[in-house]
Amino acid sequence: MSEERIGNIRRRLAEEFERHRDEILLVAPFMVAAALGSVFDVFERFANFAEQHEKLELDELFTAMLGAGLAYFVLLIRQRRLLRQALHSRNAAEARADDLIQYDTLTGLASRTALLEAIRRAQDEANDGLLSVLLVDLDRFKPINDSYGHQGGDHVLQAVAQRLLAALPDGATAGRISGDEFACILPHPAGPEAAEAMAARIRTAVAKPIQLRGGMAEISASIGIRTAPGDSCSAEQLLHSAGFARYRAKRFPERGWCHFEAELDHEMRDRAQLEIDMRAGIHRGEFVPYFQPIVDLQTGAIAGFECLARWQHPRRGLIGPNDFIPIAEEAGMIQELAFALLDRACRAARRWPPHMTLSFNISPLQLNDRWLPQRVLRHLCSTGIAPARLIIEVTESRLFGDLPTAKTILESLKNAGVQIALDDFGTGYASLKHLRELRFDRVKIDRSFIGNLDEAENGEIVRAIFRLCRGLGLPTTAEGIETAETAAPLAALGCDYGQGYLYSRPVDAEGALQLAHSSGFAPAASAVAGEIRPPLREAGSAVA
């Protein structure tokens, strides 16, 4: 018999002994006692003694004791087995819990907890080198979930996880933070080259199409990089800083990645404070609507107003939307903020002449909310505004992201009587497709075309837009009109409405009320430079 076979037999015997150890330890004393009794004739002597003392009925007593002992012995073995099974189940549950803490169940990558621990270990081992944390956020992931379902989204996440592992060098760690966010930990020598090369490899790997049931998914990645010496800051700070750099990277999609730099630290703290202030400010009513008139270019009459958000911050003064709308979207407060503004804007519009409309921009993220029509109508009913007076403005680029969902929401709004305007027309994608599939009530031409009408190329584009809209029966609004020389040719080309600083800067509710009850402006077709003046230019607090 070979030594390997003998070793296998010994291992099996050891496993069997370990499995039945408790039973063996309990049975062994009884077997030893029985063996000793046989050797010393204990049972024969007991029988003789019991026969001599028949009146004591020792044999019946012995039988009863033996039966009780055997029953107790069986119960003891059973209890020991149950305890061992319970202990085994608890150990297995603890092992599974440890796996859940250490690994992401969907992708098998390290979890957030394990990543933080890996960052701490890498910091301890960094010595004179550097440590880079790369936070990877998938772009255009939600449309994949919407189009292919969560099963398709899970397949994409698993594919991205495998590509990250393949792209990482030895010594690096990859993990999943949450949702479509991943993180990579990369120890490397001094200099940013290693982290930048890693970011480029990750973007190239992620950008490859992923085959799904029913189609191909194409995504990209925005990457935030935080590089620091091992003992410069905590693991949580490194991860948070990389996340902030990721937000910056999303603003520059052509590059796709961004380093966290020292001067961004103040911006990060300032943004965090603004987010805290914003949550309280919404409930305190600090966000107020400002209004810019929309003028009929042929008659000069005010047809309505566009609502523009402003934040009356108790310490910083009046803050424009470019400073707080992105924060509200990223922090998940955009719905609450938008409807707080809509409610106040509708209450202000209730005091205008009944023919004037209220134009209100909705965030692209709000087009993910299938209950948006019901929420809008609830606010209209509570404020007493007719649905036909409300114009919801939708940015064209958002429609390209998830057209089916947007179409469902906008059709519900139109069926309720709300008008829909396509904002920033000409700056998005597949415009003709949108105009064909979505029944818009009007089109707003982006200010980038209006401001340069004297350029031949821009002029031809604007003429083509007017011809297209006229053929579809869509009224047009030109944004960013600042001079009479711009307004007059627009009116001559057939543009219906215009808005811009030529007529009025955005004003508060009281200023809008005074403008609404004024006589309007001179017709653009007969205007010359300096002829158009808002009749109540000084009314309200004007803010650009």
For each residue, the residues with C-beta under 8 A, 3 or more apart:
1: 5 6
2: 5 6
3: 6 7
4: 7 8
5: 1 2 8 9
6: 1 2 3 9 10
7: 3 4 10 11
8: 4 5 11 12
9: 5 6 12 13
10: 6 7 13 14
11: 7 8 14 15
12: 8 9 15 16
13: 9 10 16 17
14: 10 11 17 18
15: 11 12 18 19
16: 12 13 19 20
17: 13 14 20 21 24
18: 14 15 21
19: 15 16
20: 16 17 23 24
21: 17 18 24 25
22: 25 26 77 80 81 84
23: 20 26 27 77 80 81
24: 17 20 21 27 28
25: 21 22 28
26: 22 23 29 30 73 76 77 80
27: 23 24 30 31
28: 24 25 31 32
29: 26 32 33
30: 26 27 33 34 73
31: 27 28 34 35
32: 28 29 35 36
33: 29 30 36 37
34: 30 31 37 38
35: 31 32 38 39
36: 32 33 39 40 42
37: 33 34 40 41 42 43
38: 34 35 41 42 43
39: 35 36
40: 36 37
41: 37 38 44 45
42: 36 37 38 45 46
43: 37 38 46 47
44: 41 47 48
45: 41 42 48 49
46: 42 43 49 50 58 62
47: 43 44 50 51 59
48: 44 45 51 52
49: 45 46 52 53 58
50: 46 47 53 54 56 58 59 62
51: 47 48 54
52: 48 49
53: 49 50 56 58
54: 50 51 57
55:
56: 50 53 61
57: 54 60 61
58: 46 49 50 53 61 62
59: 47 50 62 63
60: 57 63 64
61: 56 57 58 64 65
62: 46 50 58 59 65 66
63: 59 60 66 67
64: 60 61 67 68
65: 61 62 68 69
66: 62 63 69 70
67: 63 64 70 71
68: 64 65 71 72
69: 65 66 72 73
70: 66 67 73 74
71: 67 68 74 75
72: 68 69 75 76
73: 26 30 69 70 76 77
74: 70 71 77 78
75: 71 72 78 79
76: 26 72 73 79 80
77: 22 23 26 73 74 80 81
78: 74 75 81 82
79: 75 76 82 83
80: 22 23 26 76 77 83 84
81: 22 23 77 78 84 85
82: 78 79 85 86
83: 79 80 86 87
84: 22 80 81 87 88
85: 81 82 88 89
86: 82 83 89 90
87: 83 84 90 91
88: 84 85 91 92
89: 85 86 92 93
90: 86 87 93 94
91: 87 88 94 95
92: 88 89 95 96
93: 89 90 96 97
94: 90 91 97 98
95: 91 92 98 99
96: 92 93 99 100
97: 93 94 100 101
98: 94 95 101 102
99: 95 96 102 103
100: 96 97 103 105 111
101: 97 98 111 113 114
102: 98 99 110 111 113 114
103: 99 100 108 109 110 111 114
104: 107 108 109 110 111 161 175 176
105: 100
106: 154 157 158 176
107: 104 157 158 160 161 176
108: 103 104 161
109: 103 104 161 164 165 174 175 176 182
110: 102 103 104 114 115 118 173 174 175 176
111: 100 101 102 103 104 114 115 175 176
112: 115 116 175 176 177 178
113: 101 102 116 117
114: 101 102 103 110 111 117 118 175
115: 110 111 112 118 119 173 175 177 183 185 239
116: 112 113 119 120 235 236 239
117: 113 114 120 121 235
118: 110 114 115 121 122 173 175 185
119: 115 116 122 123 131 133 185 235 238 239
120: 116 117 123 124 235
121: 117 118 124 125
122: 118 119 125 126 131 173 185 187 230
123: 119 120 126 131 230 231 235
124: 120 121 230
125: 121 122 187 230
126: 122 123 129 130 131 187 229 230 231
127: 230
128: 190
129: 126 187 188 189 190 230
130: 126 187 188 189 190 191 227 228 229 230
131: 119 122 123 126 185 186 187 188 227 228 229 230 238
132: 185 186 187 188 194 195 198 225 226 227
133: 119 183 184 185 186 225 226 227 238 239 241 242
134: 183 184 186 195 198 199 202 223 224 225 242 257
135: 177 181 182 183 223 224 225 226 239 242 243 245 246
136: 164 181 182 183 184 202 206 221 222 223 246
137: 180 181 182 221 222 223 224 246 250
138: 141 156 160 180 181 182 206 219 220 221
139: 219 220 221 222 250 253
140: 143 144 218 219 220 401
141: 138 144 145 153 156 180 219
142: 145 146 368 401 402
143: 140 146 147 401 402
144: 140 141 147 148 152 153 156 212 217 219
145: 141 142 148 149 150 152 153
146: 142 143 402 404 405
147: 143 144 152 215 404
148: 144 145 151 152 153 212 213 214 215 217
149: 145 152 153
150: 145 153 154
151: 148 154 155
152: 144 145 147 148 149 155 156 212 213 214 217
153: 141 144 145 148 149 150 156 157
154: 106 150 151 157 158
155: 151 152 158 159 210 212
156: 138 141 144 152 153 159 160 210 212 217 219
157: 106 107 153 154 160 161 176 180
158: 106 107 154 155 161 162
159: 155 156 162 163 210
160: 107 138 156 157 163 164 182 206 219
161: 104 107 108 109 157 158 164 165 174 176 182
162: 158 159 165 166
163: 159 160 166 167 202 205 206 208
164: 109 136 160 161 167 168 174 182 184 202 205
165: 109 161 162 168 174
166: 162 163 205
167: 163 164 198 201 202 205
168: 164 165 172 173 174 184 186 198
169: 172 186 198
170:
171: 186 187
172: 168 169 184 185 186 187 198
173: 110 115 118 122 168 184 185
174: 109 110 161 164 165 168 182 183 184 185
175: 104 109 110 111 112 114 115 118 182 183 184 185
176: 104 106 107 109 110 111 112 157 161 181 182 183
177: 112 115 135 181 182 183 239
178: 112 181
179:
180: 137 138 141 157
181: 135 136 137 138 176 177 178
182: 109 135 136 137 138 160 161 164 174 175 176 177
183: 115 133 134 135 136 174 175 176 177 239 242
184: 133 134 136 164 168 172 173 174 175 198 202
185: 115 118 119 122 131 132 133 172 173 174 175
186: 131 132 133 134 168 169 171 172 194 195 198
187: 122 125 126 129 130 131 132 171 172
188: 129 130 131 132 191 194 195
189: 129 130 194
190: 128 129 130
191: 130 188 194
192: 195 196 225 227 259
193: 196 197
194: 132 186 188 189 191 197 198
195: 132 134 186 188 192 198 199 225 227 259
196: 192 193 199 200 225 257
197: 193 194 200 201
198: 132 134 167 168 169 172 184 186 194 195 201 202
199: 134 195 196 202 203 223 225 256 257
200: 196 197 203 204 257
201: 167 197 198 204 205
202: 134 136 163 164 167 184 198 199 205 206 221 223
203: 199 200 206 207 220 221 223 256 257
204: 200 201 207 208
205: 163 164 166 167 201 202 208
206: 136 138 160 163 202 203 219 220 221
207: 203 204 218 219 220 221
208: 163 204 205
209: 216 217 218
210: 155 156 159 216 217 218 219
211: 216 217
212: 144 148 152 155 156 215 216 217
213: 148 152
214: 148 152
215: 147 148 212
216: 209 210 211 212
217: 144 148 152 156 209 210 211 212
218: 140 207 209 210
219: 138 139 140 141 144 156 160 206 207 210
220: 138 139 140 203 206 207 253 256
221: 136 137 138 139 202 203 206 207 256
222: 136 137 139 246 249 250 253 256 257
223: 134 135 136 137 199 202 203 246 249 256 257 258
224: 134 135 137 241 242 243 244 245 246 247 248 249 257 258 260
225: 132 133 134 135 192 195 196 199 242 245 257 258 259 260
226: 132 133 135 238 239 241 242 245 259 260
227: 130 131 132 133 192 195 259 260
228: 130 131 232 233 238
229: 126 130 131 232
230: 122 123 124 125 126 127 129 130 131
231: 123 126
232: 228 229
233: 228 237 238 241
234: 237 238
235: 116 117 119 120 123 238 239
236: 116 239 240
237: 233 234 240 241
238: 119 131 133 226 228 233 234 235 241 242
239: 115 116 119 133 135 177 183 226 235 236 242 243
240: 236 237 243 244 268
241: 133 224 226 233 237 238 244 245 260 264 265 268
242: 133 134 135 183 224 225 226 238 239 245 246 260
243: 135 224 239 240 246 247
244: 224 240 241 247 248 260 264 267 268 271
245: 135 224 225 226 241 242 248 249 258 259 260 264
246: 135 136 137 222 223 224 242 243 249 250 258
247: 224 243 244 250 251 330
248: 224 244 245 251 252 258 264
249: 222 223 224 245 246 252 255 256 257 258
250: 137 139 222 246 247 253
251: 247 248
252: 248 249 255 256 258
253: 139 220 222 250 256
254:
255: 249 252 258
256: 199 203 220 221 222 223 249 252 253
257: 134 196 199 200 203 222 223 224 225 249
258: 223 224 225 245 246 248 249 252 255
259: 192 195 225 226 227 245
260: 224 225 226 227 241 242 244 245 264
261: 264
262: 265
263: 266 267
264: 241 244 245 248 260 261 267 268
265: 241 262 268 269
266: 263 269 270
267: 244 263 264 270 271
268: 240 241 244 264 265 271 272
269: 265 266 272 273
270: 266 267 273 274
271: 244 267 268 274 275 327
272: 268 269 275 276
273: 269 270 276 277
274: 270 271 277 278 323 324 327
275: 271 272 278 279 327 331
276: 272 273 279 280
277: 273 274 280 281 313
278: 274 275 281 282 311 324 327 328 331 333 337
279: 275 276 282 283 331 333
280: 276 277 283 284
281: 277 278 284 286 287 311 313
282: 278 279 286 287 333 336 337 340
283: 279 280
284: 280 281
285: 288 340 344
286: 281 282 311 312 313 314
287: 281 282 309 310 311 312 337 340 341
288: 285 310 311 312 341 344 508 509
289: 307 308 309 310 341 344 345 348 509
290: 307 308 309 310 506 507 508 543
291: 305 306 307 308 345 348 506 507 508 509 511 512 515
292: 305 306 308 499 500 503 504 505 506 507
293: 302 304 305 499 503 504 512 515 534
294: 302 303 304 305 306 357 359 477 497 498 499
295: 300 301 302 303 497 498 499 503 520 521 524
296: 299 300 301 302 303 496 497 520
297: 300 478 487 490 491 495 496 497 498 523 524 525
298: 491 496 523 524 525
299: 296 520 523
300: 295 296 297 520 521 522 523 524 532
301: 295 296 520 521
302: 293 294 295 296 305 356 515 516 518 520 521
303: 294 295 296 355 356 357 497
304: 293 294 356 357 358 359 389 391
305: 291 292 293 294 302 349 352 356 357 358 359 512 515 516
306: 291 292 294 359 360 361 393 499
307: 289 290 291 341 342 345 358 359 360 361
308: 289 290 291 292 321 506
309: 287 289 290 321 324 325 337 341
310: 287 288 289 290 318 319 320 321 506 543
311: 278 281 286 287 288 318 319 323 324
312: 286 287 288 317 318
313: 277 281 286 316 317 318 319
314: 286
315:
316: 313 319
317: 312 313
318: 310 311 312 313 541 543
319: 310 311 313 316 323 324
320: 310 323 324 543 544
321: 308 309 310 324 325
322: 325 326
323: 274 311 319 320 327
324: 274 278 309 311 319 320 321 327 328
325: 309 321 322 328 329 334 363
326: 322 329 330
327: 271 274 275 278 323 324 330 331 333
328: 278 324 325 331 333 334 337 363
329: 325 326 332 334 363 365
330: 247 326 327
331: 275 278 279 327 328
332: 329 335
333: 278 279 282 327 328 336 337
334: 325 328 329 337 338 363 365 366
335: 332 338 339 366 369 375
336: 282 333 339 340
337: 278 282 287 309 328 333 334 340 341
338: 334 335 341 342 362 363 366
339: 335 336 342 343 375 379
340: 282 285 287 336 337 343 344
341: 287 288 289 307 309 337 338 344 345 360
342: 307 338 339 345 346 360 376 379
343: 339 340 346 347 379 382 383
344: 285 288 289 340 341 347 348 509
345: 289 291 307 341 342 348 349 358 360
346: 342 343 349 350 358 379 380 383 384 385 390
347: 343 344 350 383
348: 289 291 344 345 351 352 509 512 513
349: 305 345 346 352 356 358 385 389
350: 346 347 383 384 385
351: 348 513 516
352: 305 348 349 356 512 513 516 517
353: 356 516 517
354: 386 389
355: 303
356: 302 303 304 305 349 352 353 389 516
357: 294 303 304 305 389 390 391 419
358: 304 305 307 345 346 349 385 389 390 391
359: 294 304 305 306 307 391 393 421
360: 306 307 341 342 345 390 391 392 393
361: 306 307 393 395 423
362: 338 366 367 372 392 393 394
363: 325 328 329 334 338 366 367
364: 367 395 397 398 401
365: 329 334 368
366: 334 335 338 362 363 369 372
367: 362 363 364 372 394 398 399 402 405 406 409
368: 142 365 402 405
369: 335 366 372 375 409
370: 405 408 409
371: 374 375
372: 362 366 367 369 375 376 409 413
373: 376 377 409 412 413 416 418
374: 371 377 378
375: 335 339 369 371 372 378 379
376: 342 372 373 379 380 390 392 413 416 418
377: 373 374 380 381 387 416 418
378: 374 375 381 382
379: 339 342 343 346 375 376 382 383
380: 346 376 377 383 385 386 387 390 418
381: 377 378 384
382: 343 378 379
383: 343 346 347 350 379 380
384: 346 350 381
385: 346 349 350 358 380 389 390
386: 354 380 389 417
387: 377 380 390 416 417 418
388: 417 418 419
389: 304 349 354 356 357 358 385 386
390: 346 357 358 360 376 380 385 387 418 419
391: 304 357 358 359 360 418 419 420 421 441 442
392: 360 362 376 410 413 418 419 420 421
393: 306 359 360 361 362 421 422 423 444
394: 362 367 398 399 406 410 420 421 422 423
395: 361 364 398 399 423 424 428
396: 399 400 422 423 424 425 426 427 428 429 431 434
397: 364 400 401 424 427 428 429
398: 364 367 394 395 401 402 406
399: 367 394 395 396 402 403 406 428 434 438
400: 396 397 403 428 429 430 434
401: 140 142 143 364 397 398
402: 142 143 146 367 368 398 399 405 406
403: 399 400 406 407 433 434 437
404: 146 147 407 408
405: 146 367 368 370 402 408 409
406: 367 394 398 399 402 403 409 410 438
407: 403 404 410 411 437 438
408: 370 404 405 411 412
409: 367 369 370 372 373 405 406 412 413
410: 392 394 406 407 413 414 420 438
411: 407 408 414 415 439
412: 373 408 409 415 416
413: 372 373 376 392 409 410 416 418 420
414: 410 411 417 418 419 420 439 441
415: 411 412
416: 373 376 377 387 412 413
417: 386 387 388 414
418: 373 376 377 380 387 388 390 391 392 413 414
419: 357 388 390 391 392 414 441 442
420: 391 392 394 410 413 414 438 439 440 441
421: 359 391 392 393 394 440 441 442 443 444 477
422: 393 394 396 425 434 435 438 440 442 443 444
423: 361 393 394 395 396 444
424: 395 396 397 427 428 444 446
425: 396 422 428 431 443 444 445 446 465
426: 396 431 445 446 448 449 461 465
427: 396 397 424 446 448
428: 395 396 397 399 400 424 425 431 434
429: 396 397 400
430: 400 433 434
431: 396 425 426 428 434 435
432: 435 436
433: 403 430 436 437
434: 396 399 400 403 422 428 430 431 437 438 440
435: 422 431 432 438 440 443 468 472 474
436: 432 433
437: 403 407 433 434
438: 399 406 407 410 420 422 434 435
439: 411 414 420
440: 420 421 422 434 435 443 474
441: 391 414 419 420 421 474 475
442: 391 419 421 422 474 475 476 477 496 497
443: 421 422 425 435 440 465 469 474 475 476 477
444: 393 421 422 423 424 425 476 477 478 479
445: 425 426 449 450 462 465 476 477 478 479 495
446: 424 425 426 427 449 450 479
447: 450 451 479 480 500
448: 426 427 451 452 480
449: 426 445 446 452 453 458 461 462 465
450: 445 446 447 453 462 478 479 480 481 486 490 500
451: 447 448 480 482 486
452: 448 449 455 458
453: 449 450 458 459 462 486 489 490
454: 458 459
455: 452 458 459
456: 459 460
457: 460 461
458: 449 452 453 454 455 461 462
459: 453 454 455 456 462 463
460: 456 457 463 464
461: 426 449 457 458 464 465
462: 445 449 450 453 458 459 465 466 490 493
463: 459 460 466 467 493
464: 460 461 467 468
465: 425 426 443 445 449 461 462 468 469 476
466: 462 463 469 470 476 493 494 495
467: 463 464 470 471
468: 435 464 465 471 472
469: 443 465 466 472 474 475 476
470: 466 467 473 474 494
471: 467 468
472: 435 468 469
473: 470
474: 435 440 441 442 443 469 470
475: 441 442 443 469 496 497
476: 442 443 444 445 465 466 469 494 495 496 497
477: 294 421 442 443 444 445 495 496 497 498 499
478: 297 444 445 450 481 490 495 497 498 499 500
479: 444 445 446 447 450 498 499 500
480: 447 448 450 451 500
481: 450 478 486 487 490 498 499 500 501 502 503
482: 451 486 500 501 502
483: 486 487 502 529
484: 487 488 502 524 527 528 529 530 531 532
485: 488 489 529
486: 450 451 453 481 482 483 489 490 502
487: 297 481 483 484 490 491 498 502 524 527 532
488: 484 485 491 492 524 525 526 527 528
489: 453 485 486 492 493
490: 297 450 453 462 478 481 486 487 493 495 498 524
491: 297 298 487 488 494 495 498 523 524 525
492: 488 489 525
493: 462 463 466 489 490
494: 466 470 476 491
495: 297 445 466 476 477 478 490 491 498
496: 296 297 298 442 475 476 477
497: 294 295 296 297 303 442 475 476 477 478
498: 294 295 297 477 478 479 481 487 490 491 495 502 503 524
499: 292 293 294 295 306 477 478 479 481 503
500: 292 447 450 478 479 480 481 482 503
501: 481 482 504 505 544
502: 481 482 483 484 486 487 498 532
503: 292 293 295 481 498 499 500 521 532 534
504: 292 293 501 507 515 534 537 542
505: 292 501 542 543 544
506: 290 291 292 308 310 542 543 544
507: 290 291 292 504 510 511 512 515 539 540 541 542
508: 288 290 291 511 512 540 541
509: 288 289 291 344 348 512 513 540
510: 507 513 514 539 540
511: 291 507 508 514 515 536 539 540 541 542
512: 291 293 305 348 352 507 508 509 515 516 540
513: 348 351 352 509 510 516 517
514: 510 511 517 518 536 539 540
515: 291 293 302 305 504 507 511 512 518 534 535 536 539
516: 302 305 351 352 353 356 512 513
517: 352 353 513 514
518: 302 514 515 535 536
519: 535
520: 295 296 299 300 301 302 535
521: 295 300 301 302 503 532 533 534 535
522: 300 526 527 531 532
523: 297 298 299 300 491 526 527
524: 295 297 298 300 484 487 488 490 491 498 527 532
525: 297 298 488 491 492
526: 488 522 523
527: 484 487 488 522 523 524 531 532
528: 484 488 531
529: 483 484 485
530: 484
531: 484 522 527 528
532: 300 484 487 502 503 521 522 524 527
533: 521 537
534: 293 503 504 515 521 537
535: 515 518 519 520 521
536: 511 514 515 518 539
537: 504 533 534
538:
539: 507 510 511 514 515 536
540: 507 508 509 510 511 512 514
541: 318 507 508 511
542: 504 505 506 507 511
543: 290 310 318 320 505 506
544: 320 501 505 506
